[in-house]
Amino acid sequence: MPQDEAVIGCTGEVLLPTRGSAGPGEILVRVRGGSETFLAWSPEPLPKGATVLVIESRGRRAVDVIEWADPLDAACGDAADTG
C-alpha cells in the first residue's frame, strides 16, 4: 500500500494502548484540517493518553510512532523557573 506521507511528523494521542512488539494500539492525529484515527505500532508499549510522534506510515490508516514530549513545552517551563 502507498504511504500516507501527510501524517508523518504529526503528533497524536494514544486512544488504545500500544503493546510494543506484541501488537498495535490506536491513536488520534490532527491532520488534513481534522482528526483521524490510525493503528499505531511502537517500539515499546505506550499507555492511553500518551503523546506520540508519527515517524513512519505503513500505508492507509497504519503508522509507526514514538513517545513524544514537545521540546517547546520544556523550554517554556524552564523560562518560568528563572524569573
C-alpha positions in Angstrom: 0.0 0.0 0.0 1.2 3.5 -0.6 2.4 5.6 2.3 0.3 8.4 3.8 3.1 11.0 3.9 0.8 13.7 5.2 0.7 12.1 8.7 4.5 11.7 9.1 5.8 14.2 11.6 2.3 14.8 13.1 1.7 14.3 16.8 -1.2 12.5 18.3 -2.7 10.9 21.4 -2.9 7.2 22.2 -6.5 6.1 22.5 -5.9 2.4 22.9 -2.5 1.4 24.4 0.2 0.1 22.1 1.8 -3.2 23.0 5.3 -2.9 21.6 6.2 -5.9 19.6 3.0 -7.7 20.7 0.8 -5.5 18.6 -0.6 -2.1 17.7 -2.8 0.3 19.6 -4.8 3.2 18.2 -4.0 6.9 18.0 -5.9 10.1 17.2 -3.9 12.6 15.0 -4.8 16.1 13.8 -4.1 16.0 10.1 -5.6 17.5 6.9 -7.7 20.0 8.8 -9.4 17.4 11.0 -8.7 14.5 13.3 -8.2 10.9 12.1 -7.5 7.6 13.9 -4.7 5.2 12.9 -3.5 1.8 14.0 -0.1 2.5 15.7 2.9 0.4 16.3 5.6 1.5 18.8 9.0 0.0 19.9 7.8 -0.2 23.5 4.3 -0.3 25.0 2.7 3.2 25.4 -0.3 3.9 27.7 -3.6 5.5 26.9 -3.2 9.3 26.8 0.5 9.3 25.9 1.6 11.9 23.3 3.2 10.4 20.2 5.1 11.5 17.1 4.3 9.6 13.8 7.7 8.6 12.3 6.6 6.3 9.5 3.5 5.3 7.5 2.7 1.6 6.9 0.0 2.5 4.4 -3.5 3.6 4.8 -4.5 4.0 8.5 -1.4 2.4 9.9 1.7 4.1 11.4 4.8 3.7 13.5 5.1 6.1 16.5 7.4 7.0 19.3 6.6 8.7 22.6 6.9 12.5 22.3 7.4 15.4 24.6 7.3 18.8 23.0 10.7 20.4 23.5 9.0 23.9 23.4 6.9 22.9 26.4 10.1 22.1 28.4 11.7 25.4 27.2 8.8 27.4 28.4 8.8 25.7 31.7 12.5 26.5 32.2 11.9 30.2 31.4 9.2 30.4 34.1 11.5 28.9 36.7 14.1 31.6 36.2 12.0 34.6 36.7 
